[in-house]
Amino acid sequence: MPDDASDLKRLLLELYRSGRPLFDELQWEFESARWKELLAYAVAVNAKLELGFARDLVETLDRLKLTSAAALATISAADLWLVEQIALRAGCDPESARLALDALTGCSKAVNAEHGGLIQRFLRKHGDAMVGELEASLAAAGLPPAAARKTGALWLQNVANIPVLLPQDAYVQSFCAEHDVTPEALVATADELDLNVGLLDDLLALEAAASVESDSPPRGTP
């Protein structure tokens, strides 16, 4: 059992490292990439810049560790000046640079204040609601509630890349019981690791399948 949050983090990192090579590429494997895309769109729209240019600007800021919502929401005057200079040197005129800064800080202040700096919490909140709505609709049409809930969650994970986890799933429950953790702790730790919980869901399912296979007797065993 993990003694503290750092032990749970190490446990999930090991799960990720061992299981990740078995899965196809996931577009938003790390939530920071999804966040940077929001920043790029905000910059492009507000400053009327090409999206590719905005993405390059955000990537430059990311290399300087200046793209987290917490960092941009509380950015110092010195760092604000630095960001402005980077925008100007990248080819922005002074007005576009100012509008780009407004977009970066405005997005960050909103997400920092309303979602603890993590945009995936916004998606998860509405994703959980959508899972519930789909479950109700499918169950009303005759599907068993558990199957309806799982169908909705898997569909949203795969077609919309919504970062939801079903704590009722047997393999989630089994992992939590084995390591004496809660589903909420799993999700919180995935957020700390910047990991899409849709991928975490797949990794937990893989771990459960491997455990069942290792416990099965060899073929031909009486």
BELBEL-V913051 format. One line per field, one symbol per residue. phi: phi as a letter, one per 30 degrees, with the letter a starting at -180 (. if undefined). psi: psi as a letter, one per 30 degrees, with the letter a starting at -180 (. if undefined). burial: + if it has 16 or more other ideal C-beta (glycine too) atoms within 10 Angstrom, else -. A space follows every 10 residues. Layout:
phi = ???
psi = ???
burial = ???
This chain:
phi = .ddadddddd ddddddddce ddcddcecec dddddddddd ddddddchcd dddddddddd dddchbcded dddbdddddd dddddddddd kddedddddd deddddeddd dddcbiibdd ddddeddddd edddeddddd djdeeddddd eddddddccc hddcbcddde ddddddddch bcedddddde dddicdddde eddddddddd dddddddedj dd
psi = kkfaeeeeee eeeeeeeefe ffllkkehek feeeeeeeee eeeeeeghlk eeeeeeeeee eefghgflee eefhkleeee eeeeeeeeff gkleeeeeee eeeeeeeeee eeefgggjff eeeeefeeee eeeeeeeeef ffkkeeeeee eeeeeeeeff hkilkjffke feeeeeeegh lleeeeeeee eefgkkfeee eeeeeeeeee eeeffkllkf k.
burial = -+-----+-- ++--++--+- -------++- +--+++++++ ++++-++-+- --+++-++-+ ++---++++- +++-+----- --++-++--+ -+---++-++ +-+++-++-- ++--+-++++ +-++--++-+ +--++--++- --+----+++ ++++-++--- ++++++--+- ++--++---- +-+--++-++ +-+-++++++ ++++++++-- ---------- --
